[in-house]
């Protein structure tokens, strides 16, 4: 009887994780850097099966990783940090140059074309349950176009 109770308790403990967002990430890349450059951007496409949000990002290559957006205000492009990016169910959300993106700051060493950068993305579902997903982003040349074709 004790073992059945433990199995049931274990199964109940896992329920919140089963309700978390099912998220796919594609075309993850980071813009390469040159010696002395301490800031760069990470870009990708994110699609969630349910309504969710991207709420945090970390990477071992940078001391700080923040979610940012770019906007055009009074003829000037302005970048600012945002707390989260909404991921409407079934709709791809593009993180790219000139829009939503991840800023990697205080990068420890140059990021060279062809290398990979590990990113850990944290998502929250509508109930506030959080889940993380590891992503490998390919470093593209500093002058690389925004999208591969």
N, CA and C atoms as an extended XYZ file, in Angstrom:
447
Properties=species:S:1:pos:R:3:atomname:S:1:resname:S:1:resid:I:1 pbc="F F F"
N         0.821       -1.203        0.000 N   UNK     1
C         0.000        0.000        0.000 CA  UNK     1
C         0.857        1.256        0.000 C   UNK     1
N         1.973        1.233        0.756 N   UNK     2
C         2.845        2.406        0.799 CA  UNK     2
C         3.402        2.737       -0.574 C   UNK     2
N         3.790        1.723       -1.335 N   UNK     3
C         4.388        1.991       -2.647 CA  UNK     3
C         3.359        2.601       -3.603 C   UNK     3
N         2.102        2.161       -3.544 N   UNK     4
C         1.072        2.754       -4.389 CA  UNK     4
C         0.880        4.229       -4.032 C   UNK     4
N         0.901        4.540       -2.740 N   UNK     5
C         0.746        5.921       -2.297 CA  UNK     5
C         1.909        6.765       -2.813 C   UNK     5
N         3.131        6.249       -2.735 N   UNK     6
C         4.298        6.994       -3.214 CA  UNK     6
C         4.218        7.238       -4.711 C   UNK     6
N         3.797        6.230       -5.471 N   UNK     7
C         3.678        6.395       -6.920 CA  UNK     7
C         2.611        7.441       -7.238 C   UNK     7
N         1.483        7.388       -6.549 N   UNK     8
C         0.421        8.367       -6.786 CA  UNK     8
C         0.892        9.765       -6.415 C   UNK     8
N         1.596        9.908       -5.308 N   UNK     9
C         2.108       11.218       -4.888 CA  UNK     9
C         3.111       11.739       -5.908 C   UNK     9
N         3.970       10.857       -6.415 N   UNK    10
C         4.947       11.248       -7.419 CA  UNK    10
C         4.236       11.712       -8.694 C   UNK    10
N         3.223       10.988       -9.129 N   UNK    11
C         2.467       11.348      -10.331 CA  UNK    11
C         1.779       12.697      -10.146 C   UNK    11
N         1.199       12.935       -8.970 N   UNK    12
C         0.555       14.224       -8.711 CA  UNK    12
C         1.576       15.353       -8.723 C   UNK    12
N         2.775       15.110       -8.222 N   UNK    13
C         3.815       16.137       -8.205 CA  UNK    13
C         4.222       16.536       -9.619 C   UNK    13
N         4.087       15.624      -10.568 N   UNK    14
C         4.476       15.921      -11.950 CA  UNK    14
C         3.393       16.653      -12.739 C   UNK    14
N         2.161       16.689      -12.256 N   UNK    15
C         1.069       17.295      -13.008 CA  UNK    15
C         1.338       18.719      -13.469 C   UNK    15
N         1.871       19.617      -12.638 N   UNK    16
C         2.093       20.981      -13.135 CA  UNK    16
C         3.030       21.008      -14.343 C   UNK    16
N         3.995       20.096      -14.401 N   UNK    17
C         4.934       20.090      -15.510 CA  UNK    17
C         4.256       19.633      -16.792 C   UNK    17
N         3.294       18.752      -16.707 N   UNK    18
C         2.594       18.263      -17.886 CA  UNK    18
C         1.767       19.372      -18.529 C   UNK    18
N         1.349       20.366      -17.734 N   UNK    19
C         0.512       21.444      -18.248 CA  UNK    19
C         1.327       22.586      -18.842 C   UNK    19
N         2.645       22.524      -18.757 N   UNK    20
C         3.469       23.618      -19.242 CA  UNK    20
C         3.479       23.683      -20.763 C   UNK    20
N         3.875       24.827      -21.247 N   UNK    21
C         3.858       25.090      -22.681 CA  UNK    21
C         4.768       24.137      -23.449 C   UNK    21
N         4.267       23.677      -24.600 N   UNK    22
C         5.049       22.892      -25.540 CA  UNK    22
C         5.575       23.887      -26.563 C   UNK    22
N         6.876       24.169      -26.508 N   UNK    23
C         7.467       25.239      -27.301 CA  UNK    23
C         8.525       24.668      -28.230 C   UNK    23
N         8.524       25.138      -29.482 N   UNK    24
C         9.589       24.757      -30.404 CA  UNK    24
C        10.369       26.009      -30.798 C   UNK    24
N        11.674       25.833      -30.936 N   UNK    25
C        12.569       26.921      -31.302 CA  UNK    25
C        13.298       26.495      -32.567 C   UNK    25
N        13.314       27.373      -33.565 N   UNK    26
C        14.021       27.059      -34.805 CA  UNK    26
C        14.904       28.225      -35.230 C   UNK    26
N        15.860       27.921      -36.101 N   UNK    27
C        16.775       28.892      -36.690 CA  UNK    27
C        17.405       29.819      -35.645 C   UNK    27
N        17.892       29.235      -34.544 N   UNK    28
C        18.549       30.036      -33.503 CA  UNK    28
C        19.968       30.384      -33.947 C   UNK    28
N        20.308       31.676      -33.877 N   UNK    29
C        21.643       32.102      -34.251 CA  UNK    29
C        22.064       33.311      -33.442 C   UNK    29
N        23.366       33.512      -33.386 N   UNK    30
C        23.968       34.639      -32.670 CA  UNK    30
C        24.877       35.356      -33.659 C   UNK    30
N        24.856       36.674      -33.629 N   UNK    31
C        25.744       37.453      -34.497 CA  UNK    31
C        27.156       37.391      -33.923 C   UNK    31
N        28.124       37.081      -34.772 N   UNK    32
C        29.517       36.984      -34.364 CA  UNK    32
C        30.052       38.309      -33.834 C   UNK    32
N        31.156       38.232      -33.112 N   UNK    33
C        31.773       39.426      -32.534 CA  UNK    33
C        33.239       39.502      -32.932 C   UNK    33
N        33.823       40.653      -32.674 N   UNK    34
C        35.251       40.865      -32.906 CA  UNK    34
C        35.924       41.052      -31.557 C   UNK    34
N        37.261       40.876      -31.474 N   UNK    35
C        37.949       41.068      -30.194 CA  UNK    35
C        37.591       42.425      -29.574 C   UNK    35
N        37.289       42.406      -28.305 N   UNK    36
C        36.931       43.621      -27.580 CA  UNK    36
C        35.441       43.928      -27.582 C   UNK    36
N        34.680       43.319      -28.483 N   UNK    37
C        33.227       43.537      -28.527 CA  UNK    37
C        32.590       42.710      -27.433 C   UNK    37
N        31.833       43.340      -26.563 N   UNK    38
C        31.257       42.667      -25.401 CA  UNK    38
C        29.751       42.456      -25.493 C   UNK    38
N        29.130       42.904      -26.594 N   UNK    39
C        27.676       42.816      -26.734 CA  UNK    39
C        27.332       42.251      -28.107 C   UNK    39
N        26.334       41.381      -28.136 N   UNK    40
C        25.820       40.882      -29.411 CA  UNK    40
C        24.372       40.458      -29.231 C   UNK    40
N        23.749       40.046      -30.318 N   UNK    41
C        22.350       39.642      -30.277 CA  UNK    41
C        22.158       38.182      -30.626 C   UNK    41
N        21.113       37.603      -30.066 N   UNK    42
C        20.702       36.238      -30.387 CA  UNK    42
C        19.300       36.320      -30.966 C   UNK    42
N        19.055       35.486      -31.992 N   UNK    43
C        17.821       35.567      -32.750 CA  UNK    43
C        17.286       34.163      -33.009 C   UNK    43
N        15.983       34.035      -33.209 N   UNK    44
C        15.367       32.720      -33.423 CA  UNK    44
C        13.896       32.888      -33.731 C   UNK    44
N        13.248       31.791      -34.060 N   UNK    45
C        11.798       31.768      -34.206 CA  UNK    45
C        11.258       30.819      -33.137 C   UNK    45
N        10.232       31.272      -32.431 N   UNK    46
C         9.645       30.486      -31.337 CA  UNK    46
C         8.165       30.277      -31.621 C   UNK    46
N         7.712       29.037      -31.478 N   UNK    47
C         6.291       28.719      -31.625 CA  UNK    47
C         5.865       27.893      -30.420 C   UNK    47
N         4.799       28.332      -29.771 N   UNK    48
C         4.261       27.611      -28.615 CA  UNK    48
C         2.923       26.998      -28.987 C   UNK    48
N         2.689       25.771      -28.542 N   UNK    49
C         1.417       25.094      -28.811 CA  UNK    49
C         0.267       25.721      -28.020 C   UNK    49
N         0.599       26.348      -26.892 N   UNK    50
C        -0.403       27.009      -26.053 CA  UNK    50
C         0.065       28.431      -25.776 C   UNK    50
N        -0.840       29.278      -25.309 N   UNK    51
C        -0.431       30.639      -24.952 CA  UNK    51
C         0.635       30.579      -23.869 C   UNK    51
N         1.742       31.254      -24.111 N   UNK    52
C         2.852       31.257      -23.164 CA  UNK    52
C         3.649       32.542      -23.370 C   UNK    52
N         4.746       32.667      -22.646 N   UNK    53
C         5.639       33.819      -22.784 CA  UNK    53
C         7.075       33.372      -22.607 C   UNK    53
N         7.978       34.022      -23.336 N   UNK    54
C         9.405       33.897      -23.066 CA  UNK    54
C         9.707       34.905      -21.976 C   UNK    54
N        10.211       34.432      -20.825 N   UNK    55
C        10.383       35.331      -19.682 CA  UNK    55
C        11.837       35.528      -19.254 C   UNK    55
N        12.752       34.678      -19.727 N   UNK    56
C        14.154       34.843      -19.339 CA  UNK    56
C        15.044       34.041      -20.269 C   UNK    56
N        16.303       34.472      -20.357 N   UNK    57
C        17.312       33.778      -21.137 CA  UNK    57
C        18.622       33.864      -20.372 C   UNK    57
N        19.389       32.778      -20.398 N   UNK    58
C        20.746       32.789      -19.846 CA  UNK    58
C        21.676       32.114      -20.847 C   UNK    58
N        22.966       32.425      -20.727 N   UNK    59
C        23.978       31.787      -21.549 CA  UNK    59
C        25.309       31.855      -20.824 C   UNK    59
N        26.082       30.776      -20.859 N   UNK    60
C        27.381       30.796      -20.194 CA  UNK    60
C        28.402       31.698      -20.895 C   UNK    60
N        28.123       32.158      -22.123 N   UNK    61
C        29.078       33.023      -22.821 CA  UNK    61
C        28.939       34.486      -22.425 C   UNK    61
N        27.851       34.837      -21.710 N   UNK    62
C        27.606       36.229      -21.329 CA  UNK    62
C        27.225       36.309      -19.859 C   UNK    62
N        27.696       37.364      -19.212 N   UNK    63
C        27.320       37.553      -17.804 CA  UNK    63
C        25.863       37.971      -17.680 C   UNK    63
N        25.340       38.653      -18.715 N   UNK    64
C        23.964       39.134      -18.697 CA  UNK    64
C        23.298       38.796      -20.025 C   UNK    64
N        22.072       38.297      -19.961 N   UNK    65
C        21.253       38.076      -21.161 CA  UNK    65
C        19.878       38.668      -20.861 C   UNK    65
N        19.430       39.562      -21.751 N   UNK    66
C        18.145       40.226      -21.555 CA  UNK    66
C        17.309       40.130      -22.821 C   UNK    66
N        15.998       40.162      -22.629 N   UNK    67
C        15.061       40.196      -23.751 CA  UNK    67
C        14.825       41.661      -24.083 C   UNK    67
N        15.001       42.010      -25.364 N   UNK    68
C        14.865       43.406      -25.790 CA  UNK    68
C        13.916       43.525      -26.969 C   UNK    68
N        13.512       44.745      -27.228 N   UNK    69
C        12.759       45.075      -28.423 CA  UNK    69
C        13.306       46.365      -29.001 C   UNK    69
N        13.127       46.521      -30.296 N   UNK    70
C        13.492       47.759      -30.983 CA  UNK    70
C        12.200       48.422      -31.432 C   UNK    70
N        12.172       49.746      -31.353 N   UNK    71
C        11.014       50.478      -31.848 CA  UNK    71
C        11.485       51.764      -32.505 C   UNK    71
N        10.665       52.265      -33.387 N   UNK    72
C        10.970       53.490      -34.110 CA  UNK    72
C        10.178       54.610      -33.442 C   UNK    72
N        10.894       55.538      -32.788 N   UNK    73
C        10.227       56.628      -32.069 CA  UNK    73
C        10.817       57.952      -32.514 C   UNK    73
N         9.995       58.800      -33.092 N   UNK    74
C        10.443       60.125      -33.512 CA  UNK    74
C        11.610       60.086      -34.482 C   UNK    74
N        11.596       59.118      -35.391 N   UNK    75
C        12.657       59.013      -36.373 CA  UNK    75
C        13.923       58.351      -35.876 C   UNK    75
N        13.886       57.834      -34.646 N   UNK    76
C        15.072       57.202      -34.057 CA  UNK    76
C        14.722       55.777      -33.612 C   UNK    76
N        15.604       54.841      -33.947 N   UNK    77
C        15.427       53.467      -33.457 CA  UNK    77
C        15.876       53.412      -31.999 C   UNK    77
N        15.008       52.871      -31.136 N   UNK    78
C        15.331       52.769      -29.716 CA  UNK    78
C        15.197       51.321      -29.275 C   UNK    78
N        16.157       50.889      -28.478 N   UNK    79
C        16.136       49.540      -27.936 CA  UNK    79
C        15.812       49.640      -26.451 C   UNK    79
N        14.970       48.715      -25.990 N   UNK    80
C        14.677       48.693      -24.554 CA  UNK    80
C        14.435       47.260      -24.100 C   UNK    80
N        14.707       47.030      -22.835 N   UNK    81
C        14.500       45.719      -22.218 CA  UNK    81
C        13.007       45.515      -21.992 C   UNK    81
N        12.547       44.276      -22.195 N   UNK    82
C        11.162       43.913      -21.889 CA  UNK    82
C        11.186       42.732      -20.920 C   UNK    82
N        10.146       42.620      -20.135 N   UNK    83
C        10.061       41.543      -19.148 CA  UNK    83
C         9.729       40.197      -19.775 C   UNK    83
N         8.989       40.229      -20.888 N   UNK    84
C         8.544       38.983      -21.507 CA  UNK    84
C         8.111       39.249      -22.943 C   UNK    84
N         8.077       38.186      -23.728 N   UNK    85
C         7.528       38.235      -25.081 CA  UNK    85
C         6.370       37.253      -25.124 C   UNK    85
N         5.185       37.754      -25.477 N   UNK    86
C         4.007       36.890      -25.577 CA  UNK    86
C         4.168       35.927      -26.750 C   UNK    86
N         3.793       34.680      -26.515 N   UNK    87
C         3.830       33.634      -27.538 CA  UNK    87
C         2.413       33.098      -27.706 C   UNK    87
N         1.627       33.708      -28.608 N   UNK    88
C         0.254       33.230      -28.817 CA  UNK    88
C         0.255       31.797      -29.357 C   UNK    88
N        -0.673       31.005      -28.918 N   UNK    89
C        -0.755       29.594      -29.306 CA  UNK    89
C        -0.719       29.423      -30.816 C   UNK    89
N         0.226       28.598      -31.280 N   UNK    90
C         0.304       28.220      -32.679 CA  UNK    90
C         0.835       29.271      -33.635 C   UNK    90
N         1.209       30.443      -33.144 N   UNK    91
C         1.682       31.513      -34.024 CA  UNK    91
C         3.184       31.731      -33.825 C   UNK    91
N         3.974       31.561      -34.880 N   UNK    92
C         5.413       31.771      -34.750 CA  UNK    92
C         5.724       33.221      -34.379 C   UNK    92
N         6.664       33.391      -33.462 N   UNK    93
C         7.125       34.720      -33.069 CA  UNK    93
C         8.595       34.814      -33.461 C   UNK    93
N         8.902       35.814      -34.263 N   UNK    94
C        10.252       36.002      -34.786 CA  UNK    94
C        11.048       36.914      -33.859 C   UNK    94
N        12.201       36.437      -33.421 N   UNK    95
C        13.165       37.281      -32.727 CA  UNK    95
C        14.257       37.556      -33.742 C   UNK    95
N        14.346       38.799      -34.195 N   UNK    96
C        15.284       39.127      -35.249 CA  UNK    96
C        15.789       40.551      -35.127 C   UNK    96
N        16.814       40.887      -35.898 N   UNK    97
C        17.336       42.251      -35.891 CA  UNK    97
C        16.215       43.252      -36.199 C   UNK    97
N        16.168       44.321      -35.435 N   UNK    98
C        15.156       45.349      -35.651 CA  UNK    98
C        13.844       45.098      -34.932 C   UNK    98
N        13.738       44.022      -34.181 N   UNK    99
C        12.510       43.716      -33.441 CA  UNK    99
C        12.868       43.090      -32.101 C   UNK    99
N        12.074       42.119      -31.683 N   UNK   100
C        12.419       41.383      -30.470 CA  UNK   100
C        13.730       40.637      -30.692 C   UNK   100
N        14.543       40.547      -29.658 N   UNK   101
C        15.807       39.815      -29.725 CA  UNK   101
C        16.331       39.600      -28.316 C   UNK   101
N        17.380       38.800      -28.218 N   UNK   102
C        18.056       38.597      -26.939 CA  UNK   102
C        19.386       39.326      -27.008 C   UNK   102
N        19.659       40.168      -26.029 N   UNK   103
C        20.952       40.848      -25.939 CA  UNK   103
C        21.851       40.039      -25.013 C   UNK   103
N        23.014       39.670      -25.528 N   UNK   104
C        24.038       39.007      -24.726 CA  UNK   104
C        25.080       40.068      -24.398 C   UNK   104
N        25.248       40.354      -23.105 N   UNK   105
C        26.125       41.445      -22.678 CA  UNK   105
C        27.242       40.915      -21.784 C   UNK   105
N        28.337       41.600      -21.846 N   UNK   106
C        29.551       41.218      -21.132 CA  UNK   106
C        29.992       39.820      -21.578 C   UNK   106
N        30.069       39.684      -22.916 N   UNK   107
C        30.509       38.438      -23.537 CA  UNK   107
C        31.997       38.263      -23.240 C   UNK   107
N        32.381       37.079      -22.793 N   UNK   108
C        33.741       36.836      -22.315 CA  UNK   108
C        34.810       36.696      -23.383 C   UNK   108
N        34.438       36.254      -24.594 N   UNK   109
C        35.436       36.061      -25.647 CA  UNK   109
C        34.762       36.242      -26.994 C   UNK   109
N        35.548       36.506      -28.054 N   UNK   110
C        34.930       36.666      -29.378 CA  UNK   110
C        34.159       35.412      -29.782 C   UNK   110
N        33.033       35.625      -30.442 N   UNK   111
C        32.203       34.539      -30.948 CA  UNK   111
C        32.445       34.461      -32.447 C   UNK   111
N        32.992       33.322      -32.888 N   UNK   112
C        33.404       33.167      -34.280 CA  UNK   112
C        32.390       32.374      -35.084 C   UNK   112
N        32.271       32.744      -36.369 N   UNK   113
C        31.356       32.080      -37.277 CA  UNK   113
C        31.542       30.561      -37.214 C   UNK   113
N        30.427       29.848      -37.124 N   UNK   114
C        30.452       28.386      -37.096 CA  UNK   114
C        30.433       27.800      -35.695 C   UNK   114
N        30.805       28.580      -34.686 N   UNK   115
C        30.730       28.091      -33.308 CA  UNK   115
C        29.257       27.992      -32.905 C   UNK   115
N        29.003       27.337      -31.781 N   UNK   116
C        27.642       27.322      -31.240 CA  UNK   116
C        27.647       27.953      -29.863 C   UNK   116
N        26.550       28.604      -29.561 N   UNK   117
C        26.368       29.270      -28.278 CA  UNK   117
C        25.195       28.616      -27.575 C   UNK   117
N        25.412       28.072      -26.367 N   UNK   118
C        24.289       27.504      -25.629 CA  UNK   118
C        23.438       28.613      -25.002 C   UNK   118
N        22.141       28.481      -25.150 N   UNK   119
C        21.178       29.390      -24.533 CA  UNK   119
C        20.189       28.555      -23.743 C   UNK   119
N        19.758       29.064      -22.612 N   UNK   120
C        18.680       28.432      -21.860 CA  UNK   120
C        17.525       29.418      -21.821 C   UNK   120
N        16.419       29.026      -22.445 N   UNK   121
C        15.230       29.866      -22.509 CA  UNK   121
C        14.256       29.433      -21.419 C   UNK   121
N        13.658       30.403      -20.754 N   UNK   122
C        12.649       30.110      -19.734 CA  UNK   122
C        11.308       30.619      -20.234 C   UNK   122
N        10.322       29.716      -20.221 N   UNK   123
C         8.976       30.033      -20.674 CA  UNK   123
C         8.014       29.930      -19.497 C   UNK   123
N         6.939       30.725      -19.544 N   UNK   124
C         5.876       30.645      -18.540 CA  UNK   124
C         4.560       30.450      -19.271 C   UNK   124
N         3.741       29.529      -18.742 N   UNK   125
C         2.408       29.357      -19.328 CA  UNK   125
C         1.447       30.335      -18.656 C   UNK   125
N         0.175       30.293      -19.046 N   UNK   126
C        -0.802       31.253      -18.516 CA  UNK   126
C        -0.985       31.140      -17.006 C   UNK   126
N        -0.744       29.947      -16.462 N   UNK   127
C        -0.898       29.741      -15.013 CA  UNK   127
C         0.357       30.154      -14.248 C   UNK   127
N         1.407       30.555      -14.972 N   UNK   128
C         2.644       30.960      -14.315 CA  UNK   128
C         3.650       29.830      -14.140 C   UNK   128
N         3.301       28.631      -14.577 N   UNK   129
C         4.248       27.519      -14.500 CA  UNK   129
C         5.397       27.788      -15.456 C   UNK   129
N         6.614       27.526      -14.986 N   UNK   130
C         7.799       27.797      -15.796 CA  UNK   130
C         8.472       26.510      -16.242 C   UNK   130
N         9.056       26.576      -17.419 N   UNK   131
C         9.839       25.476      -17.938 CA  UNK   131
C        11.029       26.072      -18.675 C   UNK   131
N        12.110       25.307      -18.762 N   UNK   132
C        13.280       25.789      -19.487 CA  UNK   132
C        13.561       24.877      -20.670 C   UNK   132
N        14.232       25.448      -21.650 N   UNK   133
C        14.607       24.681      -22.838 CA  UNK   133
C        16.012       25.098      -23.253 C   UNK   133
N        16.877       24.122      -23.435 N   UNK   134
C        18.233       24.390      -23.911 CA  UNK   134
C        18.207       24.494      -25.431 C   UNK   134
N        18.917       25.482      -25.947 N   UNK   135
C        18.992       25.730      -27.382 CA  UNK   135
C        20.446       25.959      -27.751 C   UNK   135
N        20.881       25.422      -28.882 N   UNK   136
C        22.210       25.705      -29.419 CA  UNK   136
C        22.043       26.660      -30.584 C   UNK   136
N        22.631       27.845      -30.456 N   UNK   137
C        22.540       28.856      -31.508 CA  UNK   137
C        23.854       28.902      -32.272 C   UNK   137
N        23.773       28.879      -33.590 N   UNK   138
C        24.954       28.931      -34.434 CA  UNK   138
C        25.423       30.370      -34.581 C   UNK   138
N        26.722       30.576      -34.471 N   UNK   139
C        27.276       31.916      -34.663 CA  UNK   139
C        27.404       32.173      -36.160 C   UNK   139
N        26.823       33.283      -36.592 N   UNK   140
C        26.927       33.710      -37.987 CA  UNK   140
C        27.903       34.882      -38.052 C   UNK   140
N        28.461       35.102      -39.226 N   UNK   141
C        29.426       36.188      -39.416 CA  UNK   141
C        28.835       37.514      -38.974 C   UNK   141
N        29.683       38.389      -38.481 N   UNK   142
C        29.263       39.702      -37.992 CA  UNK   142
C        28.415       40.440      -39.030 C   UNK   142
N        28.767       40.325      -40.290 N   UNK   143
C        28.040       41.026      -41.360 CA  UNK   143
C        26.959       40.146      -42.000 C   UNK   143
N        26.610       39.045      -41.357 N   UNK   144
C        25.629       38.119      -41.940 CA  UNK   144
C        24.269       38.783      -42.080 C   UNK   144
N        23.529       38.437      -43.146 N   UNK   145
C        22.163       38.950      -43.264 CA  UNK   145
C        21.294       38.383      -42.156 C   UNK   145
N        20.190       39.034      -41.914 N   UNK   146
C        19.306       38.644      -40.822 CA  UNK   146
C        18.725       37.245      -40.978 C   UNK   146
N        18.460       36.815      -42.207 N   UNK   147
C        17.831       35.513      -42.417 CA  UNK   147
C        18.612       34.702      -43.430 C   UNK   147
N        18.616       33.386      -43.210 N   UNK   148
C        19.195       32.475      -44.210 CA  UNK   148
C        18.148       32.256      -45.290 C   UNK   148
N        18.555       32.202      -46.528 N   UNK   149
C        17.625       31.903      -47.619 CA  UNK   149
C        18.189       30.822      -48.484 C   UNK   149
